[in-house]
Amino acid sequence: MTQTFLPQKGNFRKLIAFQKAECIYDITYYFAHKYLLKGDRTVDQMIQAARSGRQNIAEGSTAGTTSAETELKLMNVARASLQELLLDYEDYLRVRGLEKWDVKSQKSIQCRRVCSAHNESEYYRKAIELRGDETICNIAITLIHQTDVFLRKLIERLQDDFMKNGGVKEQMYRARINSRNHRV
């Protein structure tokens, strides 16, 4: 019986962080095209930051099959991209005199509840069509914070896995030695 030393990874679509990042991308694409001026560099920057958050989760998860280091780095790049996007949403609200909902406000509590219950981008694509710019920004901010929590937990888990199992080279060496020992 052949034993694999490379557990296949890459099922990123099942990661809640990826699902939420996809929602963030869809919201951002809509928001940037609806509320920002055509030709404003912020449009491309926001969309690229949202895209980078999503894409780096997918790429990192897939690369994790052969490189724990690459997986960790790309998950952190996803976090950094989403933090950049968070600042853009906060800037939008601040410079326009709109409200960033206080964490203890009823609007914020309700938004967190809804965002916790929904990880499907279709839900948000429909919901945001009925909302104004202030509400859409606050929904995006809430989702970014929630995604950040999931990414931090994922990074912690990846670190723990690395400490327990080592990297690919260590796993390859153990598998080769194990294979040799079972042949004798």
Order of alpha helices (4+ residues) and beta strands (2+ residues): alpha-alpha-alpha-alpha-alpha-alpha-alpha
